[in-house]
Amino acid sequence: MTNTPDEPTTALPGRPPVVDLATWQAERDELLVREKAHTHEGDAIAAARRRLPMVEFDGTVEVVGPDGPVPFLDLFQGRDELVVYKHMWHDGAPHQGQCEGCTTTAWLLKDAVYLNARGVSFAILTTGPWDEVAPFIEFMGYTQPWYSVRGVDEPVGGDMGYVTCFLRDGDRVFLTYSTTGRGNEPVMGAFALLDMTPYGRGEAWEDKPEGWPEGQGPCWYWRSDADGNATWGPTGRPVPQWTRPGATPVTTLGRKGDCH
């Protein structure tokens, strides 16, 4: 049994109406029709991805990892499919000065066992020099394979901030798909969960009931201070870094909130 109390004078501005469970269920079922249509369209788009033409390139091109230069083919680890995340890098920046969006993405993909079980390998590529990248990996506690692609041309190198997929056919290697921006959101499951909550992501661009909290800029909560307060100020770090031993509120390079 649910309660449908009279509207208090202290009700949140813009709050949707309070109804009984049956009324809520009827509206929920109506929204479910739209959600299913959205899912089916997503399935159709995924089917179109699987039919995109491919680009072949030289799989012997070398990238640099913990054991020195290796051919890109090695990243497949004997599997036929490979997903990589291209992590942005700010040369010479301390750990807390690295890209907060990329830090979050890599943090949420720390373990690729389910991809591996499906026969898909995963690696992170970055343009950072290996002598800077290696200490960052150790500090963050990452266990995924990382490689520097400094000086390597596309599709292995090039612009960072992308999720990119490759296919191997023997010794032949093909680029099959690449996306960036909001296309990377499937990696960040927290976004999908926030979209289910009453206040959503808390970002100003969202369509929300009139009177609901206005929200802030995109990615406003991706950096915080030692007390967990969202801030892009001089003592902020990418949020996952505060879980790491030895993380302290040291001053960053003063980068401002340019969401990547």
Wavefront OBJ file of the C-alpha trace (Angstrom):
o trace
v 0.000 0.000 0.000
v 1.294 3.456 -0.894
v 0.445 6.844 0.500
v -0.728 9.823 -1.538
v -0.510 12.650 1.012
v -1.759 16.130 0.422
v 0.796 18.367 -1.221
v 2.834 20.019 1.557
v 3.696 23.657 1.302
v 7.339 22.626 1.424
v 7.123 20.495 -1.751
v 10.137 20.750 -4.019
v 9.609 23.345 -6.776
v 8.734 21.646 -10.056
v 8.273 18.244 -8.440
v 6.119 15.885 -10.544
v 2.711 15.118 -9.031
v 2.317 12.490 -6.322
v -0.102 9.734 -7.438
v -1.224 6.281 -6.385
v 0.706 3.206 -7.532
v -1.825 2.219 -10.213
v -1.639 5.642 -11.856
v 2.146 5.577 -11.680
v 2.213 2.082 -13.225
v -0.014 3.178 -16.124
v 2.316 6.067 -16.971
v 5.357 3.867 -16.461
v 3.926 1.337 -18.941
v 3.337 4.112 -21.460
v 6.963 5.229 -21.156
v 8.092 1.609 -21.491
v 6.713 1.527 -25.038
v 9.054 4.375 -25.947
v 11.975 2.726 -24.131
v 11.472 -0.510 -26.070
v 11.371 1.418 -29.352
v 14.622 3.113 -28.326
v 16.186 -0.286 -27.576
v 15.062 -1.714 -30.917
v 16.482 1.287 -32.780
v 19.751 0.798 -30.888
v 19.802 -2.823 -32.040
v 19.270 -1.699 -35.626
v 22.122 0.814 -35.357
v 24.400 -1.900 -33.931
v 23.484 -4.114 -36.884
v 24.479 -1.281 -39.230
v 27.812 -0.951 -37.402
v 28.531 -4.605 -38.114
v 28.064 -3.876 -41.813
v 30.324 -0.819 -42.022
v 33.143 -1.162 -44.563
v 36.591 -1.751 -43.067
v 39.965 -0.065 -43.504
v 43.033 -2.295 -43.730
v 46.347 -1.061 -42.363
v 49.780 -2.387 -41.495
v 49.476 -4.420 -38.292
v 53.249 -4.529 -37.885
v 53.344 -0.846 -36.903
v 55.012 -0.635 -33.502
v 53.611 0.764 -30.274
v 55.522 1.053 -26.998
v 54.552 -0.861 -23.863
v 56.265 -2.052 -20.670
v 58.487 -4.387 -22.668
v 59.419 -1.815 -25.285
v 58.222 -1.634 -28.899
v 55.801 -4.346 -30.040
v 53.773 -4.756 -33.229
v 50.164 -3.658 -33.023
v 49.156 -7.235 -33.841
v 50.323 -8.250 -30.364
v 47.528 -6.222 -28.791
v 45.015 -8.803 -30.040
v 46.632 -11.364 -27.695
v 45.747 -14.088 -30.176
v 42.082 -13.072 -30.344
v 40.304 -11.878 -33.483
v 38.735 -8.692 -32.093
v 40.200 -5.743 -30.255
v 38.670 -2.690 -28.580
v 40.950 0.174 -27.589
v 40.382 3.384 -25.710
v 42.540 6.283 -26.856
v 43.511 8.163 -23.695
v 44.394 11.852 -24.042
v 47.678 12.960 -22.539
v 49.050 16.279 -21.299
v 52.831 16.156 -21.584
v 54.639 17.001 -18.366
v 51.451 17.239 -16.281
v 51.315 15.590 -12.840
v 48.884 12.734 -12.303
v 46.124 15.067 -11.123
v 46.574 17.230 -14.210
v 45.707 14.473 -16.677
v 42.396 14.363 -18.519
v 39.545 13.743 -16.090
v 37.258 12.244 -18.732
v 39.881 9.788 -19.927
v 40.830 8.956 -16.343
v 37.191 8.134 -15.610
v 36.805 6.030 -18.750
v 39.953 4.023 -18.087
v 38.918 3.569 -14.441
v 35.571 2.092 -15.458
v 37.312 -0.337 -17.821
v 39.900 -1.602 -15.345
v 38.822 -5.190 -15.882
v 38.081 -6.606 -19.335
v 37.392 -10.219 -18.309
v 33.912 -10.199 -19.853
v 35.279 -8.879 -23.129
v 38.021 -11.501 -23.028
v 35.468 -14.246 -22.358
v 33.688 -13.156 -25.524
v 36.959 -13.356 -27.455
v 37.634 -9.614 -27.483
v 40.890 -8.069 -26.269
v 41.130 -4.594 -24.778
v 43.954 -2.077 -24.503
v 44.491 1.602 -23.812
v 46.526 3.722 -26.199
v 47.896 7.170 -25.459
v 50.193 9.685 -27.087
v 52.081 10.200 -23.832
v 55.777 9.233 -23.724
v 56.173 5.886 -21.989
v 58.417 7.243 -19.230
v 55.519 9.515 -18.164
v 52.741 7.006 -18.804
v 54.254 4.143 -16.784
v 54.246 5.991 -13.403
v 50.669 7.120 -14.049
v 49.555 3.525 -14.671
v 51.260 2.394 -11.471
v 49.711 5.224 -9.436
v 46.214 4.501 -10.740
v 46.577 0.755 -10.222
v 45.495 -0.018 -13.768
v 45.822 -3.630 -14.895
v 44.769 -3.239 -18.527
v 47.466 -3.265 -21.217
v 48.644 0.270 -21.975
v 50.734 1.405 -24.932
v 52.201 4.670 -26.146
v 51.394 5.538 -29.747
v 53.478 8.711 -29.848
v 54.390 9.472 -33.443
v 52.152 6.711 -34.829
v 49.692 7.632 -37.568
v 45.987 6.840 -37.647
v 44.131 4.590 -37.212
v 46.354 3.348 -34.357
v 47.499 6.833 -33.353
v 45.966 10.151 -34.310
v 43.360 11.962 -32.235
v 42.702 10.682 -28.728
v 39.470 10.391 -26.736
v 38.018 7.670 -28.955
v 36.714 4.136 -28.519
v 37.934 2.206 -31.557
v 37.383 -1.356 -32.731
v 39.607 -3.581 -34.854
v 39.343 -6.989 -36.515
v 42.178 -9.429 -37.195
v 42.109 -11.930 -40.042
v 45.333 -13.894 -39.698
v 48.069 -11.259 -40.037
v 45.744 -8.730 -41.661
v 44.304 -5.966 -39.459
v 41.272 -3.786 -40.095
v 39.717 -0.699 -38.524
v 35.990 -1.387 -38.172
v 34.489 1.337 -35.969
v 35.396 4.443 -33.993
v 33.441 6.934 -31.891
v 34.059 9.794 -29.477
v 32.181 12.380 -27.402
v 28.833 11.008 -26.247
v 29.501 7.948 -28.368
v 31.827 6.851 -25.548
v 29.017 6.788 -23.002
v 28.394 3.010 -23.138
v 31.752 2.656 -21.373
v 30.519 4.878 -18.530
v 27.628 2.988 -16.989
v 27.176 5.688 -14.334
v 25.657 7.938 -17.007
v 22.867 5.452 -17.752
v 22.111 5.108 -14.029
v 22.083 8.882 -13.513
v 19.663 9.221 -16.440
v 17.218 7.044 -14.448
v 17.318 9.262 -11.367
v 14.905 12.158 -10.679
v 17.577 14.854 -11.121
v 19.459 13.091 -13.942
v 23.084 14.072 -14.452
v 22.623 17.475 -12.896
v 23.802 19.166 -16.100
v 22.292 22.372 -17.432
v 21.589 21.066 -20.950
v 19.103 18.434 -19.728
v 15.358 18.871 -20.274
v 13.841 18.830 -16.790
v 10.636 19.959 -15.033
v 10.323 23.700 -14.553
v 11.629 24.589 -11.118
v 13.881 21.521 -10.913
v 17.550 22.232 -10.069
v 19.086 23.992 -13.049
v 22.205 21.880 -13.101
v 25.782 22.802 -13.916
v 28.135 22.417 -16.868
v 28.901 19.021 -18.402
v 31.328 16.893 -16.374
v 31.171 19.252 -13.381
v 31.503 16.335 -10.945
v 34.436 14.601 -12.678
v 36.975 16.406 -10.508
v 36.705 16.885 -6.747
v 38.708 17.987 -3.733
v 39.818 15.712 -0.906
v 36.437 16.107 0.827
v 34.493 14.963 -2.216
v 33.285 18.412 -3.225
v 33.102 18.880 -6.977
v 35.699 21.442 -8.001
v 37.910 22.301 -10.930
v 40.020 24.451 -8.656
v 43.704 24.076 -7.814
v 43.204 21.228 -5.310
v 40.947 19.126 -7.508
v 41.786 15.718 -8.939
v 39.933 13.408 -11.317
v 37.512 11.684 -8.933
v 38.906 8.115 -9.223
v 42.334 9.310 -8.090
v 41.125 9.943 -4.546
v 40.770 6.185 -4.080
v 44.475 5.696 -4.693
v 46.943 5.444 -1.800
v 49.007 8.588 -1.457
v 46.604 10.897 -3.278
v 46.816 14.322 -1.656
v 45.351 17.772 -2.420
v 48.382 19.021 -4.300
v 48.061 21.872 -6.753
v 47.291 21.047 -10.389
v 48.463 22.934 -13.423
v 45.356 25.076 -13.085
v 43.511 23.634 -16.064
v 39.901 24.774 -16.285
v 36.782 22.717 -16.953
v 36.993 21.860 -20.630
v 35.170 18.544 -20.748
v 36.864 16.075 -23.117
l 1 2 3 4 5 6 7 8 9 10 11 12 13 14 15 16 17 18 19 20 21 22 23 24 25 26 27 28 29 30 31 32 33 34 35 36 37 38 39 40 41 42 43 44 45 46 47 48 49 50 51 52 53 54 55 56 57 58 59 60 61 62 63 64 65 66 67 68 69 70 71 72 73 74 75 76 77 78 79 80 81 82 83 84 85 86 87 88 89 90 91 92 93 94 95 96 97 98 99 100 101 102 103 104 105 106 107 108 109 110 111 112 113 114 115 116 117 118 119 120 121 122 123 124 125 126 127 128 129 130 131 132 133 134 135 136 137 138 139 140 141 142 143 144 145 146 147 148 149 150 151 152 153 154 155 156 157 158 159 160 161 162 163 164 165 166 167 168 169 170 171 172 173 174 175 176 177 178 179 180 181 182 183 184 185 186 187 188 189 190 191 192 193 194 195 196 197 198 199 200 201 202 203 204 205 206 207 208 209 210 211 212 213 214 215 216 217 218 219 220 221 222 223 224 225 226 227 228 229 230 231 232 233 234 235 236 237 238 239 240 241 242 243 244 245 246 247 248 249 250 251 252 253 254 255 256 257 258 259 260
